[in-house]
């Protein structure tokens, strides 16, 4: 796909923090930290998104600057565990994700037309990506974690 999806993908990225708050707004406090099968809690999933947002901006900038390969992510995701996100309120986490995502949206809105033709290799996938491809990747990553949160909510309801 090409630039025809820019507006749709930008809106998916912009609305993701609100989607997490919408799905969790009526959730009882104990469900925020419910852990099923050693997987992340609701708060850890949302905190993880906040941690990754600076990496997304770095990668977008690397594409813009013609860097041959994007910076790698910490595959073990150990930073999410170290942050102890279960001690944060959902509102704090939502504010953090929203703040970080707004910076990413601002960066994307300031790109020039020529920036959208450049490519960098994704370090894990070993595929060349344009800005629009990385936007899709990030939006799908958000959706993965939104699905994970929905699954946690479903499991916590069955256990209550």
C-alpha positions as CSV (number, residue, x, y, z in Angstrom):
1,X,0.0,0.0,0.0
2,X,1.0,3.6,-0.4
3,X,0.3,7.0,0.9
4,X,-3.4,6.7,0.5
5,X,-3.4,5.0,3.9
6,X,-1.5,7.8,5.7
7,X,-4.6,9.5,7.1
8,X,-6.1,6.2,8.3
9,X,-2.9,5.0,9.9
10,X,-2.3,8.4,11.5
11,X,-5.8,8.3,13.1
12,X,-5.2,4.7,14.3
13,X,-1.9,5.9,16.0
14,X,-3.6,9.1,17.4
15,X,-6.6,7.2,18.8
16,X,-4.8,4.2,20.4
17,X,-4.3,5.7,23.9
18,X,-8.0,6.6,24.1
19,X,-8.9,3.1,22.9
20,X,-7.1,1.6,25.9
21,X,-8.9,4.0,28.3
22,X,-12.2,3.2,26.7
23,X,-11.8,-0.6,27.1
24,X,-10.6,-0.2,30.7
25,X,-12.8,2.7,32.0
26,X,-15.3,0.5,33.9
27,X,-12.8,-2.0,35.0
28,X,-12.5,-2.7,38.7
29,X,-9.1,-1.8,40.3
30,X,-8.2,-5.4,40.9
31,X,-8.6,-6.2,37.2
32,X,-5.9,-3.7,36.3
33,X,-3.2,-6.0,37.9
34,X,-4.8,-9.3,37.1
35,X,-2.2,-11.7,35.8
36,X,-3.3,-14.7,33.7
37,X,-0.8,-17.4,32.9
38,X,2.2,-15.3,33.7
39,X,1.4,-12.8,31.0
40,X,1.4,-9.0,31.4
41,X,-1.3,-7.2,33.3
42,X,-3.5,-4.4,31.8
43,X,-1.2,-1.8,33.3
44,X,2.0,-3.6,32.1
45,X,0.6,-3.7,28.5
46,X,-0.2,0.0,28.5
47,X,3.1,0.9,30.2
48,X,4.9,-1.2,27.6
49,X,3.5,1.0,24.9
50,X,4.7,4.1,26.7
51,X,8.2,2.6,26.8
52,X,8.3,1.8,23.1
53,X,7.1,5.1,21.8
54,X,10.6,6.8,21.9
55,X,11.9,3.8,19.9
56,X,9.2,4.3,17.2
57,X,10.2,8.0,16.9
58,X,13.9,7.0,16.6
59,X,13.0,4.5,13.9
60,X,10.9,7.1,12.0
61,X,13.8,9.5,12.2
62,X,16.3,6.9,11.0
63,X,14.1,6.3,7.9
64,X,13.9,10.0,7.3
65,X,17.7,10.3,7.6
66,X,18.4,7.4,5.3
67,X,20.0,5.2,8.0
68,X,20.4,1.8,6.4
69,X,19.1,-0.2,9.4
70,X,16.8,0.8,12.2
71,X,17.7,0.6,15.9
72,X,16.9,-2.7,17.5
73,X,14.4,-3.2,20.2
74,X,15.1,-5.0,23.5
75,X,13.6,-8.3,22.5
76,X,13.3,-9.6,26.0
77,X,11.1,-6.6,27.0
78,X,12.8,-6.7,30.4
79,X,12.3,-2.9,30.8
80,X,8.6,-3.4,31.1
81,X,9.1,-5.7,34.1
82,X,11.6,-3.4,35.7
83,X,9.3,-0.4,35.5
84,X,6.8,-2.0,37.9
85,X,3.9,-0.5,36.0
86,X,1.4,-2.2,38.4
87,X,2.2,0.6,40.9
88,X,1.1,3.3,38.4
89,X,-2.6,4.3,38.0
90,X,-4.3,3.7,34.7
91,X,-4.6,7.5,34.3
92,X,-0.9,8.0,34.8
93,X,-0.1,5.4,32.2
94,X,-2.7,6.8,29.7
95,X,-1.2,10.3,30.2
96,X,2.3,8.9,29.6
97,X,1.3,7.0,26.4
98,X,-0.7,10.0,25.2
99,X,2.2,12.4,25.8
100,X,4.6,10.1,24.0
101,X,2.3,9.4,21.1
102,X,1.6,13.1,20.6
103,X,5.3,13.6,20.1
104,X,5.3,10.9,17.5
105,X,2.3,12.3,15.7
106,X,3.9,15.7,15.7
107,X,7.0,14.2,14.2
108,X,5.0,12.4,11.5
109,X,3.1,15.6,10.6
110,X,6.3,17.5,10.1
111,X,7.8,15.1,7.5
112,X,8.4,16.2,4.0
113,X,7.0,14.4,0.9
114,X,10.5,13.1,0.1
115,X,10.8,11.5,3.5
116,X,8.0,9.0,2.6
117,X,10.1,7.5,-0.2
118,X,13.1,6.5,2.0
119,X,13.6,3.1,3.5
120,X,15.5,1.4,6.3
121,X,15.8,-2.2,7.2
122,X,13.8,-3.4,10.2
123,X,16.4,-5.2,12.4
124,X,14.3,-8.2,13.5
125,X,12.2,-8.7,10.3
126,X,15.1,-7.8,8.0
127,X,12.6,-6.1,5.7
128,X,13.0,-2.6,4.2
129,X,10.3,-0.3,5.6
130,X,9.1,3.2,4.6
131,X,7.5,5.6,7.1
132,X,4.1,4.3,6.0
133,X,5.1,0.7,6.6
134,X,6.4,1.5,10.1
135,X,3.2,3.4,10.8
136,X,1.3,0.2,9.9
137,X,3.6,-1.9,12.1
138,X,3.1,0.4,15.1
139,X,-0.6,0.5,14.6
140,X,-0.7,-3.3,14.5
141,X,1.5,-3.5,17.6
142,X,-1.0,-1.2,19.4
143,X,-3.8,-3.5,18.2
144,X,-2.0,-6.6,19.5
145,X,-1.8,-5.0,23.0
146,X,-5.4,-3.8,22.8
147,X,-6.4,-7.4,22.1
148,X,-4.2,-8.6,25.0
149,X,-6.0,-6.2,27.3
150,X,-9.4,-7.3,26.1
151,X,-8.3,-10.9,26.8
152,X,-7.1,-10.1,30.3
153,X,-10.5,-8.4,31.0
154,X,-12.3,-11.4,29.8
155,X,-10.2,-13.8,31.9
156,X,-10.5,-11.5,35.0
157,X,-14.3,-11.4,34.7
158,X,-14.4,-15.2,34.6
159,X,-12.2,-15.3,37.8
160,X,-14.3,-12.8,39.8
